[in-house]
Structures are given as structure tokens and as C-alpha cells.
Amino acid sequence: MRRHDHSRRAFLRQVAVAGVLGSTGLVIALRLPDSGRNVVARVDGCADFRPNAFVRVAPDDSVTIIVHKSEMGQGVYTSLPMIVADEMEADWEKVRVEVAPAAPAYYHTRWGPFQGTGASSSINSTWDQLREAGALARYLLVAAAADIWDVDVTACRAERGHVVHHQDGRRLSFGQLCAHAATLEPPDEIPLKAAEDYRLIGRSVKRLDTPEKVDGRACYGLDVVLPGMCTALIARPPAFGARAQQVETRGAYAVEGVRRVVSVSSGIAVVADSFQAARLGREALEVHWRPAPAPVSSDALRQAYAALAETPGRVAHEGGTPEQAMQAAHTRLGAVYELPYLAHAAMEPLNCVAHVQKDRCDIWTGSQLQTSDQDAAAEVTGLPVDAIHIHTQFLGGSFGRRANPHADFVREAVELARILETPVKVVWTREDDMRGGYYRPMHYSRIEAGLDKQGMPQAWQHRLIGESIGKGTPFEKALFHNGIDHLSVEGAVDHPYAIPHQRVDHHRTDNGVPVLWWRSVGHSFTAFVVESFIDEIAHAGGHDPVALRLELLRDRPRHRAVLSLAAEKAGWGTPLPAGIGRGIAIHKSFRSIVAQVAEVSLLADGRPRVHRVVCVIDCGAVINPDTVVAQMESGIAFGLSAALYGEITLEVGRVRQSNFHDYPVLRMSDMPEVEVHIVESGAELGGVGEVATPPIAPAVCNALFTITGKRVRRLPVGRITT
């Protein structure tokens, strides 16, 4: 159970109210969700209007919107303020963004008492919350003007940062109305804007964080510098499960700038005046490691998975009588698909700055799970959670790695800062994370279909083998159903195809390898299996891949619309130059449906070259179309890197790969032309940050089949011999 000092919170409320009633001192407070009192912050005699935890209007007419989702390139510092600003009729040119602290006011609306960013939920989980926040601010500002003018509130409207009187055109700016608006009580119900009245939502708007990223003002975790801060690197176990047995420190202390060598739970920390000194000091350490009890290797794991695939797993989904239907099938088709461990490989290596004092702990890092970080720091320091202050920085990429419920990179920084009693920055080199971090699980699927005389699938059996990501996390209870981690089978148990008889079962393994969600989580492997095998069924049954999908999607109008538009825009069925093939895939994840058509050829050395990708997405309502397009391009590039090159392999418990030279990512010269089309269906709001990644691998591999006649069933693709 999380610990909160409720008396402290009550005290803050009382102080805030005192400020409204006449204090001339400095008072900073927010209207928390469970507080009905509208408060004001007074700074040097000027009043800021703060109707709730998300909005602050200043006398200079600036509107600051507090964003409680982490910005890692996906655009939430623009899209979320757009929702608030549109609803409150703020002047977009005067909107500013401030990062939310870690506090109950900013808990995720669907994850319970937990603050975090993930599951492509930033917009769909805050849509109502932020609209209501903006509407409250708008109502109170309009009511303040009506009060000043002594007219009915219905005689006034908000318009681009002002309140205007309908009849005579009188105007007061939001800044002029701050002090008076702060004295008003909110009504029980506040009307929200109709969609036809949106001024910002649905338009492509320039990102608010672009200028500071261009001119260097943007602060990432690696940029944080504090007075008296030292830097630490940790000598980490060379293999999973290894432990430090003996340490010789003389070489490290001989390096100029090295201050201390300290044992922490994750290894041996070398603390120095600079990163370079810490690096050299770590290299000079002599650590003897006790090996892991049972080190794992990739080849052995593949053999173990193949053996498991011969035995029934725990049933995740069953409909009809699949075994009988399979026996009665005119044609039976089967395949095995394999996907490797994958690293997150974010451009900014992991880092965390921590400062532990007697009564508080401050943490500066790029984090997706502030609550996990708070809880870990509280556990390490013994301080109450309310004394743990998370200062969220820009994230230089994450793809799930900085959403660690075990708070590994935060925990060790706090542990070290508590020992040192001084601010410390712990930096992971890319090699540290590549060889000792967390990974997308290795995955193995055995799948079989039974076709009738017309080549239509009547039976479908899918067996999945892999590790659980949700096990041992705060989300375990919500993720596990009938003993199965939903993240291990999502996209497989709920694929959209109308096949009468289906069975999906699962074997959960535990290989001693740390695993974590990776961009699109389970969909990253199930989409490859399902969409590749559907393509195999189409060719085996003599059907066009698009036509078969449309038939099997007869009860899924949104899927059909997305698939049809993708085929149309790609020119499906029209001739291509010799040596180029087309492949298609469609997948639903995080409430959004994405179809992609890839045009692919083979280079002389057998490596695939992806020339063009046509991408169609239905994510329900669209806040900022430019963000949607950017995320489709990003997800495709990320998925292509994994499909073509990505692989983490193990040998005696050690990761072979270490950096981008042996774990390559897509280069700019290899990026295909990407064409994005958005379908606005009016459906529920979906996510966009991860949904472009799942379909790209099967689309590319399906295209490769058309030019090589060979199926790619094991990723990465590598080189293909024809």
C-alpha cells in the first residue's frame, strides 16, 4: 500500500485558502481532484488562476498546461495541451507546457493509483479528464467576466484567450480575469464543446517542444548537472545470475578523479568527478564473478521451446471444435515462427540523478513510471512516498525500457546517493544496457490451419511459447487471466478473422533473462505470426491475400475499410517493376487498426530493400494529424530495424551483442518512402505510439515471398538466397 501523509495535504489546502483570503506572501497550491475549492497562487502580489491540477493562467495572459505524461518523442507535450487549450478557448500562441510532478492528482485514469505513460494510452486515457479541466477553466473565466459586467453568464463567450460580451463586444483577457475567477465556486456540471466547435483539435499544429530541442535548451536526463554532483558507472555482472565474489580496487583508485568504489545491489559502483574518470576507473577494477547456477544459451532455448511446442499448453482461447474440424479438413497447413530477444536500444542511454537528504529524496531522470520510481526510492531510503520528488526530464527514446516497474536504473542511483550523501548521476553505457538490461521476450509459435475444398480456413490452432512480462509487476493481477499473461497472447486470442473453429494455447517459460515490454509488447510477435500465416493460407488456397482477408473480415467493417484503402492507395494488383514484390498486413492494437503494404526487392547480396510503405490507420478521433503521421513513420522505422536486423543472442548466459555495430538499426539511407492515410471512423479513441510497429514485419516478409517463393518464418530476415 502506498503511503501518503494526509495531514500534510490538508495543511496545504488550508494554506492555499488562507492565500485566497488575503495573505500577501508566497502561496503555491493546486485544486486536487478531491478538493472542491478553487484556489489562487500569489507571487509578489500577482495572482495566478489555478482552477485544477492541469491549468494555470497568469496575469500576463500566458496559459500554462501541466502535462502528466512523459515526452519521449511521441508529441504529448503538444497533443495533450491542444485538448485543454481547445476546450478553454486559450490563445495557442500563449500556451506553455510544464511537466507534472509525481503526485496523486496525476494518476493514470485507468491504471488505478499509479502515475505513468504507456500502452499508447496518453490521449485516450486523458481525453475526458483534460477536456473537463479546460472546460472548468473556461467556465470560471467567463463567469468572472459576467460578474464584473453584471450580466448573465450566457451573455458571454470565451474566444482565443479573451471573454467577449455577445451584444456590445466588450472584451477582457484571461489574464485580466485571473484574480476574480479564482474567487468563484465551480458548478456541479460544465458543458463541453461540441466537435464542430473545435478550433485546434483535428488540425496539424506545430509541436511546442521543437524550438527547445532545436536550440539545445531541452533537458534530458543526461543533461542534468547539480552542484557537487559526482558521476558513477557500475561494473555489472557479465552474465545473468552472476554475482561479484571478490573485488580488487587499487587500479580504480589510481585513476585521477575517482572518489570511491562502492558495492551496490546491482554491482560495483565507481564514483568519480567525471564520466571519463568513472569509465577508466571501472575498466581498472578487477572483479571476480561467481557464475550463474544454470547459464542459458540461445540454441538451447530454441530446442527447449521446440520440445514444448509438441505438448499442449494452457488454453487461452477456444471456440467451436478445432480438433475435429482439423481432422475433417481437406487440406492441412502448418508452420513454426520464431522471434528473438530484442533490446530497446534507445538513443539516449539510461541515466538517473539522485540526491538523498535527511527528509527528502530528489530524482531527475526520464521515466515512464513515476509511481514505481517513487515506491522504489521510498523502499531504499525509508522515507515516505510524499518525500520522494520525481523531476521528469525529456526521454531520448524509451520503447518501454524506461517504463520499468522494478525501477532498476532509479533504484541503484538512489541506493548510491544514500550511501554517498551527495548528488550522484549513474550512467549506463549502451553496452551496459545491451548486455545487462531488459529485453523483449524470445518467442516461438507453432500454428496449424485446416482448409476446406475452396481453400477457406475452417480450423485454426496456435500454440505460443515465451516468457511473461507482467509476472511480478504491479500490473500482474490485471494482466493475468486463467494463469495466462494477456501480454503473451494479445493479438493472437483476439485476431479479427472469422474462422469457425479455433484454439490458442500458451506455455509460459522462465529463462532467468530479464524481460520487459517493448514497443507494441505482445503484438510485436503475434502480428508477425498471424499475418504471415494468413498470407500462407491465402496462397495455399489459391486466393488473393487481400481478397481472402476481406472475406474473413466480413463482420469487421473498420478492418475492411482500412484494408481496402491501403490496397487502393498502394495500387494492389497493378504491375510492379521486375524484382519488386508487394506484401500486406493488418493488425489491431491499442484500440487502433493499421494496415500496411510494403514494396520490397532483394539486393545482390540477398539483403531486402524496402522501397515504399503505404500505411492506413483508423485511431478514432484525431487530435493532431501531424503527430499521427510522425508516429506511423517512427513505428515503421522501428519495426523495420527489428525485422531486418534485430537479434539478441545468448551464450552461456552472456549477451553477445553490445552496441550498434552488432545490433544495427535502420540507417537513413535504408528508410523507405512512407505514405500515411488516416481514416476518421468516429470510433473510440485509439493509440498511435506503438501501432505501426506490428504490421511492418509481416508485410515485408509477405512481399519477399512474392519475389523469392520462400517464406520467412524466423526473424531477423538477414540474407535470402534465391
SULKAQUI-V544236 format. One record per residue. SS is DSSP state (2 for helix, 1 for strand, 0 for the rest). D_CENTER is the distance of its C-alpha to the mean C-alpha in Angstrom with 1 decimal. Layout:
SS,D_CENTER + SS,D_CENTER
This chain:
0,25.5 + 0,24.1 + 0,26.9 + 0,27.5 + 0,30.8 + 2,31.7 + 2,35.0 + 2,33.2 + 2,31.1 + 2,34.3 + 2,36.0 + 2,33.5 + 2,34.1 + 2,37.8 + 2,37.6 + 2,35.6 + 2,38.3 + 2,41.0 + 2,39.5 + 2,39.8 + 0,43.3 + 0,44.6 + 0,43.3 + 0,43.5 + 0,41.3 + 0,37.6 + 1,35.5 + 0,31.7 + 0,30.3 + 0,27.8 + 0,28.5 + 0,26.4 + 0,25.6 + 0,28.6 + 0,30.9 + 0,32.9 + 0,34.5 + 0,33.5 + 1,33.8 + 1,34.4 + 1,33.8 + 1,36.9 + 1,36.8 + 0,40.2 + 0,41.6 + 1,39.0 + 1,36.9 + 1,33.3 + 1,32.4 + 1,29.5 + 1,29.5 + 1,26.3 + 0,23.3 + 0,21.6 + 1,24.6 + 1,27.3 + 1,30.1 + 0,32.5 + 0,36.2 + 0,35.4 + 0,33.6 + 0,30.1 + 1,27.3 + 1,24.5 + 1,21.4 + 1,19.4 + 1,15.6 + 0,13.9 + 0,10.2 + 0,9.1 + 0,9.8 + 0,8.3 + 0,10.1 + 0,8.6 + 0,11.7 + 2,11.3 + 2,14.4 + 2,16.3 + 2,15.2 + 2,15.3 + 2,18.6 + 2,19.9 + 2,19.8 + 2,21.8 + 2,24.1 + 2,25.0 + 2,25.9 + 2,28.0 + 0,29.5 + 0,28.6 + 0,29.7 + 2,26.6 + 2,28.4 + 2,28.7 + 1,25.1 + 1,23.5 + 1,20.2 + 1,20.0 + 1,17.3 + 0,17.6 + 0,18.9 + 0,17.9 + 0,20.1 + 2,20.7 + 2,20.9 + 2,17.1 + 0,16.2 + 0,13.6 + 0,16.0 + 0,15.2 + 0,14.3 + 0,17.8 + 0,18.7 + 0,15.3 + 0,13.4 + 0,9.6 + 0,6.4 + 0,4.0 + 0,5.6 + 0,5.7 + 0,8.3 + 0,8.9 + 0,12.0 + 0,13.4 + 0,13.3 + 0,15.0 + 2,17.2 + 2,20.3 + 2,19.7 + 2,19.6 + 2,22.4 + 2,24.5 + 2,24.0 + 2,25.2 + 2,27.9 + 2,29.3 + 2,29.6 + 2,31.3 + 2,33.7 + 2,34.8 + 2,35.4 + 2,37.4 + 2,39.2 + 2,40.1 + 2,41.6 + 2,43.5 + 2,44.9 + 2,46.0 + 2,47.7 + 0,49.0 + 0,47.8 + 0,45.9 + 2,42.1 + 2,42.2 + 2,44.2 + 1,41.3 + 1,38.0 + 1,35.1 + 1,34.7 + 0,32.7 + 0,32.9 + 1,36.4 + 1,38.2 + 1,41.0 + 1,44.1 + 0,44.6 + 0,48.4 + 0,49.3 + 0,46.1 + 0,46.0 + 1,42.7 + 1,41.0 + 1,37.8 + 2,35.0 + 2,36.0 + 2,39.5 + 2,38.5 + 2,36.3 + 2,38.9 + 2,40.4 + 2,37.1 + 0,36.2 + 0,39.4 + 0,38.7 + 0,37.5 + 0,34.8 + 0,35.9 + 0,34.9 + 0,33.3 + 0,32.0 + 0,32.0 + 0,28.8 + 0,29.2 + 0,29.8 + 2,27.6 + 2,30.6 + 2,30.7 + 0,27.3 + 0,27.9 + 0,24.5 + 0,22.1 + 0,22.3 + 0,23.4 + 0,21.9 + 0,21.8 + 0,21.6 + 0,18.7 + 0,19.8 + 0,18.3 + 2,19.9 + 2,23.3 + 2,22.3 + 2,20.1 + 2,23.2 + 2,25.8 + 0,24.1 + 0,23.9 + 0,20.1 + 0,19.7 + 1,17.2 + 2,17.5 + 2,20.0 + 2,22.0 + 0,22.9 + 0,26.6 + 0,28.7 + 0,32.5 + 0,33.7 + 0,30.3 + 1,30.5 + 1,28.2 + 1,27.6 + 1,26.7 + 1,26.8 + 1,28.7 + 1,26.6 + 0,27.9 + 0,28.5 + 0,27.8 + 0,25.8 + 0,28.1 + 0,30.4 + 1,31.8 + 1,33.7 + 1,37.4 + 1,39.3 + 1,38.5 + 1,40.8 + 0,39.9 + 2,42.9 + 2,41.4 + 2,38.3 + 2,40.5 + 0,42.7 + 0,39.9 + 0,40.5 + 0,37.9 + 1,36.8 + 1,37.2 + 1,36.4 + 1,35.2 + 1,33.5 + 1,32.5 + 1,29.2 + 0,27.5 + 0,25.4 + 1,28.3 + 1,30.8 + 1,29.7 + 1,31.7 + 1,31.9 + 1,33.2 + 0,33.9 + 0,31.5 + 2,28.9 + 2,31.6 + 2,34.0 + 2,31.4 + 2,30.6 + 2,34.4 + 2,35.0 + 2,32.5 + 2,34.1 + 2,37.5 + 0,36.6 + 1,38.2 + 1,36.2 + 1,37.5 + 1,34.9 + 1,35.8 + 0,34.3 + 0,32.1 + 0,34.1 + 0,32.9 + 0,30.9 + 0,29.1 + 0,29.3 + 2,27.4 + 2,30.7 + 2,31.6 + 2,28.3 + 2,28.8 + 2,32.3 + 2,31.2 + 2,28.6 + 2,31.3 + 2,33.7 + 2,31.4 + 0,30.8 + 0,34.6 + 0,34.4 + 0,33.0 + 0,29.8 + 1,28.7 + 1,28.7 + 1,25.3 + 1,26.9 + 1,30.4 + 1,32.3 + 0,35.9 + 0,37.9 + 2,36.0 + 2,38.4 + 2,41.4 + 2,39.9 + 2,39.0 + 2,42.6 + 0,44.0 + 0,41.9 + 0,43.8 + 1,41.4 + 1,38.8 + 1,36.0 + 1,33.8 + 1,31.2 + 1,29.1 + 1,25.7 + 1,24.1 + 1,20.8 + 0,20.5 + 1,18.4 + 1,15.8 + 0,14.7 + 0,11.5 + 0,14.0 + 0,12.2 + 0,15.0 + 0,15.3 + 0,16.5 + 0,15.7 + 1,18.0 + 1,19.0 + 1,22.1 + 1,23.8 + 1,27.1 + 1,28.8 + 0,31.9 + 0,34.2 + 0,32.7 + 0,29.1 + 1,26.2 + 1,24.1 + 1,20.8 + 1,19.3 + 1,16.1 + 0,12.6 + 0,10.7 + 0,7.8 + 0,10.4 + 2,13.6 + 2,15.6 + 2,15.4 + 2,16.4 + 2,19.2 + 2,20.5 + 2,20.6 + 2,22.5 + 2,24.8 + 2,25.6 + 2,26.5 + 2,28.5 + 0,30.0 + 0,29.2 + 0,28.1 + 2,24.5 + 2,25.7 + 2,26.9 + 1,23.6 + 1,22.3 + 1,18.7 + 1,18.7 + 1,15.2 + 0,15.4 + 1,13.6 + 0,11.1 + 0,12.5 + 0,9.5 + 0,7.3 + 0,5.7 + 0,5.5 + 0,9.0 + 0,9.0 + 0,7.7 + 0,11.2 + 0,13.3 + 0,16.3 + 0,15.7 + 2,17.5 + 2,17.4 + 2,18.1 + 2,20.7 + 2,22.8 + 2,23.0 + 2,24.2 + 2,26.6 + 2,28.0 + 2,28.3 + 2,30.2 + 2,32.6 + 2,33.2 + 0,33.5 + 0,32.2 + 0,28.8 + 1,27.2 + 1,24.3 + 1,23.1 + 1,21.8 + 0,20.5 + 0,21.9 + 2,20.0 + 2,22.5 + 2,21.8 + 2,18.2 + 2,19.1 + 2,21.9 + 2,21.0 + 0,17.3 + 0,15.0 + 1,14.7 + 1,13.5 + 0,16.7 + 0,19.7 + 1,20.6 + 1,24.0 + 1,25.1 + 1,28.6 + 1,29.1 + 1,32.4 + 1,33.6 + 1,37.1 + 1,38.4 + 0,41.4 + 0,44.2 + 0,42.4 + 0,39.4 + 0,37.2 + 1,35.0 + 1,36.4 + 1,34.8 + 1,31.4 + 1,30.7 + 1,27.5 + 1,27.2 + 1,23.9 + 1,24.0 + 1,21.2 + 1,19.8 + 0,18.0 + 0,14.6 + 0,15.2 + 0,18.7 + 0,19.4 + 0,16.3 + 0,16.7 + 0,15.3 + 2,17.9 + 2,20.4 + 2,18.1 + 2,16.8 + 1,20.2 + 1,22.9 + 0,26.3 + 0,25.2 + 1,22.3 + 1,18.7 + 2,17.2 + 2,14.2 + 2,17.0 + 2,18.6 + 0,16.3 + 0,17.3 + 0,20.7 + 0,22.2 + 0,21.3 + 0,21.9 + 0,23.9 + 0,27.1 + 0,30.4 + 0,31.9 + 0,34.5 + 1,34.3 + 1,31.0 + 1,30.1 + 1,26.8 + 1,27.1 + 1,25.1 + 1,26.1 + 1,23.9 + 1,24.6 + 0,24.3 + 0,24.9 + 0,24.4 + 0,21.4 + 0,18.4 + 1,15.5 + 0,11.8 + 0,8.8 + 0,8.2 + 0,6.4 + 0,7.9 + 0,9.4 + 0,13.1 + 2,13.2 + 2,13.1 + 2,16.5 + 2,18.0 + 2,17.8 + 2,19.7 + 2,22.3 + 2,22.9 + 2,23.1 + 2,25.2 + 2,27.5 + 2,28.0 + 2,29.1 + 2,31.5 + 2,32.9 + 2,33.5 + 2,35.5 + 2,37.3 + 0,38.4 + 0,39.4 + 0,36.9 + 0,35.0 + 2,31.3 + 2,30.5 + 2,33.5 + 2,32.7 + 2,29.2 + 2,30.6 + 2,33.2 + 2,30.9 + 0,28.7 + 0,31.8 + 0,30.4 + 0,27.0 + 2,27.8 + 2,24.3 + 2,23.7 + 2,27.2 + 2,26.7 + 2,23.6 + 2,25.3 + 2,28.6 + 2,27.3 + 2,25.5 + 2,28.7 + 2,30.8 + 2,28.9 + 2,28.9 + 0,32.6 + 0,32.3 + 0,35.8 + 0,37.1 + 0,38.4 + 0,36.5 + 0,38.1 + 0,39.3 + 0,36.8 + 0,33.7 + 1,32.1 + 1,29.7 + 1,27.2 + 1,25.1 + 1,22.3 + 1,20.6 + 1,17.8 + 1,16.3 + 1,12.8 + 0,10.9 + 0,14.3 + 1,14.6 + 1,17.1 + 1,17.1 + 1,20.3 + 1,20.9 + 1,24.3 + 1,24.6 + 1,27.9 + 1,28.6 + 1,31.6 + 1,32.6 + 0,33.8 + 0,37.1 + 0,35.5 + 0,33.6 + 1,30.2 + 1,28.3 + 1,28.0 + 1,25.6 + 1,27.3 + 1,25.7 + 1,22.8 + 1,23.3 + 1,20.2 + 1,20.5 + 1,17.9 + 1,18.7 + 0,16.0 + 0,18.8 + 0,19.5 + 0,18.2 + 0,17.8 + 0,17.8 + 2,18.8 + 2,18.4 + 2,14.6 + 2,14.5 + 2,16.7 + 2,14.8 + 2,11.5 + 2,13.8 + 2,15.5 + 2,12.5 + 2,11.3 + 2,14.9 + 2,15.6 + 2,12.9 + 2,14.2 + 2,17.7 + 2,17.4 + 2,16.7 + 2,19.3 + 2,22.0 + 0,21.7 + 0,19.0 + 0,20.7 + 1,20.9 + 0,24.4 + 1,26.2 + 1,29.9 + 0,31.5 + 0,28.3 + 1,27.4 + 1,24.7 + 0,26.6 + 0,24.0 + 0,23.6 + 0,22.4 + 0,21.9 + 0,25.5 + 0,25.1 + 0,21.4 + 0,21.5 + 0,18.9 + 0,19.9 + 0,22.4 + 2,23.0 + 2,26.3 + 2,24.6 + 0,22.2 + 0,23.6 + 1,24.4 + 1,21.7 + 1,23.0 + 1,20.8 + 1,22.3 + 1,20.9 + 0,22.5 + 0,22.7 + 0,23.8 + 0,23.8 + 0,21.7 + 0,19.2 + 0,16.2 + 0,13.4 + 0,9.9 + 0,9.8 + 0,6.6 + 0,6.9 + 0,10.4 + 0,12.6 + 2,12.0 + 2,13.9 + 2,17.2 + 2,18.0 + 2,19.3 + 2,21.7 + 2,22.8 + 2,23.8 + 2,25.5 + 2,27.3 + 2,28.5 + 2,29.8 + 2,31.8 + 2,33.7 + 2,35.0 + 2,35.5 + 0,36.2 + 0,34.0 + 0,31.0 + 0,28.0 + 0,27.0 + 1,25.6 + 0,22.8 + 0,22.7 + 0,25.4 + 0,27.4 + 1,30.9 + 0,32.7 + 0,36.5 + 0,38.4
